[in-house]
C-alpha cells in the first residue's frame, strides 16, 4: 500500500510540475516594504511560446507575523514584461513560498479558455497600480 501511494503521489507531482500543466515559478519580486507590511509577487513565466505575459500571485504579510498568516491580494494577475519591469523597486525583504495549487488552476483556465483570456484584464502599468484599480 505504501509503495502504491508513493508511486501515485510521485506521478501526481511529476504531472503537476510538467510544462503542460502550468507555468513554473521563476522568482519572488518584492513590491513594497513598510515598517509594518511587505507586499510581493510570485512571478511565473509561461512555458507557452505564444504567451508574451508573466503571470503572478500577489501576497501581503504583516512583518513579524507567523509565516502562515498572510493575505492573498491577487490569485492570478496577467502582467506585461513592461509592467513587471516597472514593478521592480530593488527592495529586499523576507518573503515566503506558498502552495500554488489554486494559482495553477486559475492559470490553466486562463490558458485553455479563450473566453477567460478575453475577460481577464492585462496589467500594463505596474503590479501595485493594477491592484489599486
N, C-alpha and C positions, 0 to 999 in steps of 0.2 A: 504494500500500500504506500509506504513512504517513497519508494523508488518511482512508482507511477505518479504520485503527487509532485515530486521533484521534477520529473520529466515534463509534466503538464505545465508547471509554473515556469520552467526554463523555456519551453516552447512559447508560452504566452509572452514572456518578457522579450524574447527574440522577435516575435511578431510585432509587439508594441514599439520596439526600437527600430524597426525597419523603416526605410525611407518612404515606402508606400503608405505607411500608416500616418505619419505626421512629421513635422519639422523637428529637428533636434535643437536643443538649446545651445546657443553659441556663447552667451555671456550674460552677466548682470550689469546693468547700467544704472549708476546712482543718479537720480534726477534732482533731488533736493535734500538738503540736510539742515535741520534747525536744531536748537538745543533740546527739543522735545520729540521730534519726529524725523524719520528717514523715509523717503519715497524712492523706489527703484523699479526698474523694468527688467523682467527676464526676457531676453531677446532671442528670438528664434528666426533663423533664416530658412526660407522654403527650399526644399530639395528639388522642386519642380523648375525646369529651365524657363518656362514661360511665366513664372510668377516673379515680378520685379519688386515685390514688397517684403518687408520684415513683418513678423507677427510677434506681438509682445503681450505679456501679462504684466499688470502694474500692481504693486504692493505698497502698503504704508504700515509702518510699525512705530510704536512709541519706543523711544530709546530707553534702554534699561528694563524693558518688559521681558517676560519669558519668550523664548523662541516661537512657541506655538500660538502666541497672542499677536495677531496681525489682522489687517483689513485688506481685502482684495478690492482694489479700485477699478480694475478692468480685467475681465476674464480673457478677452481676445480683442486686441486692437490691431488694426491693419495700418502700417506706417510706411511712408516712402523713405528711401535712403536719405533724402534731404532733411526730412523731419527727424529722423534718427540722429543725424549729424547735429542738427540744431538743439537736440535734447542733451547732448553731451556737455556737462558742466565741469568735468575734470575733478569733481569732488570725490572724496573717499569716505566710506562708512562701512560698518559691518552689516552685511546683508545675509539672508538665508535662502536656501533652496527649498522649495515646497513641491509636493507632488503635482504633476501637471496632467493628470488624467482628464479633468474637466476641460482644460485647455485643448488637449488632443481631440476631444470630441467636437468642440467648437471649431477648431481649425479644420477638421475633416469635413464637417458640414459646410464650411465656407468653401473648401477646396472642391467638393463634389457637387455642390448645388448652385447652379447659376443664379437662381432667384436670391439665395442667401448672399452671394457675392454682390449682386446689384443693390441690395438693401443695406449692406454694411458700409458705413462711411469710411473713407480713407483719410488718415491723418496726414496733412501736408505741411503743418507748421512746426509744432513740437509736441511731444507727448503730453506734457503738463497743460499746454494750451488746449489741446484736444479734449482732455479730461474735464476742463472747466466748461466746455460747450455743452 
